[in-house]
């Protein structure tokens, strides 16, 4: 792959990131943020960004002039100004997809995601593409944690660098976040995954959600999933996960590049609602969800349509 044109060099990557962050300003009208007597948790999320910093070309046959992390970053900035306690999450595969990745590996996308203020992401299959030693070298540019509960990296260069789960507190609400990744065998070569050990996702999810709810005393539990939304086969997916878990409140998915018009709601094993969402790929769509809490108990969910970018 040739070096990208347009003067994007090792010396001006910082300027590129800065310009990307402001390039889309003014493209969105913010939704009305009504005043409530309860605490509101706003969550913005992405998946499968694949290093699409800029919109697709105007002559693209499928997505002319659409998408781009620059536009998402502008919207995120506006929402955060009104709601500094919002969460920004990603469900993996931010790597690979444009010449920026081929030339700079994951450095630029991790810098940009850090500038955008991501709170967490999970580990997608394309994060393995350049090998774990290479990914370990660029992780220094991530100012946010990567979470993956069912990939064991203890015998790889990433030992100790990828967390199984994290806990974030917003407005006194304890939020547990864990990640799940897809089966690697047959998808990711041994030469790049190294000694990564894959563990069955549902079993890991049941153990992790229980720990977060009852040991960490979390009021709200989120799974960042790179399992895929749904399959015709029995393969574990987000829809199955929602219905087979007990304590997970929200599943933000990736991998299958599924464009959901709006989040969907399922019923878990405790007969409580679980929200599942996925927003396509290539920064073409952004998810926004709002959860309302009274005395740390979830009382209402605003399932607004996902936002097309561009």
C-alpha positions, 0 to 999 in steps of 0.5 A, spaced: 500 500 500 502 506 498 503 512 502 497 516 503 497 523 499 495 530 501 501 531 505 499 527 511 506 525 514 509 523 520 510 530 522 503 533 521 499 527 524 497 531 530 495 537 526 491 532 522 487 529 528 486 536 531 483 538 524 479 532 524 476 533 531 473 540 528 472 539 521 464 537 522 462 542 527 455 545 525 453 539 521 448 536 527 442 539 530 442 537 537 436 533 540 432 537 546 435 535 552 429 535 557 430 537 564 428 531 569 428 530 576 431 523 575 439 522 573 440 521 566 445 517 563 447 519 556 451 513 552 454 515 545 457 509 541 460 506 535 463 500 532 467 497 526 470 504 525 475 501 521 480 507 520 474 511 516 476 518 519 473 522 513 467 521 509 466 516 503 468 520 496 462 523 493 462 518 487 462 512 492 456 508 489 453 506 496 455 511 501 457 518 497 459 523 502 457 520 508 460 518 514 467 519 517 470 520 524 470 527 523 463 528 523 462 524 529 467 527 533 464 534 532 457 531 535 460 528 541 463 535 542 457 538 542 453 533 546 459 533 551 458 540 552 451 540 555 452 533 558 459 532 561 457 526 564 456 522 558 459 515 556 463 514 549 464 507 547 466 503 542 465 495 540 471 494 536 474 493 529 477 500 529 483 498 526 484 496 518 480 499 512 483 505 510 491 507 507 491 510 514 492 504 518 496 500 512 501 506 513 501 508 520 498 501 523 493 503 529 497 509 532 492 515 528 486 512 530 488 511 537 490 518 538 484 520 535 479 516 539 483 518 545 482 526 543 474 524 542 474 522 549 472 515 548 471 511 555 472 504 553 473 499 547 473 492 546 478 488 542 475 486 535 478 481 530 481 486 526 485 489 532 490 482 531 491 484 523 498 486 524 500 482 530 500 483 538 507 485 538 505 491 533 499 492 537 502 492 543 507 498 541 501 502 539 497 501 545 501 507 548 496 512 544 490 509 547 488 514 553 482 509 554 482 502 556 480 496 552 476 491 555 475 483 553 473 478 558 473 472 554 480 473 550 486 471 555 492 475 553 497 472 559 501 469 554 502 474 549 505 481 549 499 484 551 499 481 558 496 486 563 494 491 558 487 489 556 482 489 562 477 484 563 472 489 565 472 496 568 467 500 573 466 507 571 462 512 576 457 517 573 452 521 577 453 516 583 451 511 578 456 505 578 457 502 571 460 496 570 463 495 563 466 488 560 468 486 553 466 479 549 470 477 542 468 473 537 471 466 536 478 466 533 479 459 530 478 460 522 478 467 523 484 470 525 491 466 524 495 463 529 501 467 526 497 474 529 493 472 534 499 468 538 498 465 544 491 468 545 486 463 549 479 464 547 474 462 552 466 461 551 463 468 551 456 466 554 459 462 560 464 468 561 458 473 560 455 470 566 460 470 571 462 477 569 456 480 570 454 477 576 461 479 579 460 486 576 453 486 579 454 483 586 461 484 588 462 491 585 455 493 586 454 496 579 447 499 578 448 498 570 452 493 566 454 494 559 457 489 554 461 491 549 460 485 544 464 483 538 460 477 537 455 479 531 448 481 532 445 475 529 446 469 525 442 463 522 447 458 525 447 457 533 453 461 533 453 465 539 451 472 538 448 479 541 441 477 540 442 470 544 446 473 549 441 478 551 436 472 552 441 468 556 444 473 561 441 475 567 444 482 569 447 485 563 442 491 561 445 493 555 449 490 549 453 494 544 455 490 538 459 490 532 463 485 527 457 484 523 456 491 520 449 491 522 445 497 521 439 497 526 434 503 525 433 503 532 436 499 538 432 493 540 429 490 546 429 483 549 428 480 555 433 477 559 433 470 564 430 475 570 425 477 565 428 484 565 429 488 559 436 488 555 437 493 550 441 491 544 444 496 539 449 496 533 450 502 528 453 499 521 461 500 520 465 506 517 463 511 522 456 511 517 452 511 524 452 513 531 448 510 536 445 515 542 441 512 548 439 515 554 437 511 561 434 514 566 435 513 574 431 514 580 435 513 586 440 509 582 435 504 579 433 504 572 426 507 571 426 509 563 429 508 557 429 513 551 430 508 545 431 514 539 433 512 532 440 511 530 443 517 527 446 517 520 452 521 519 453 525 513 
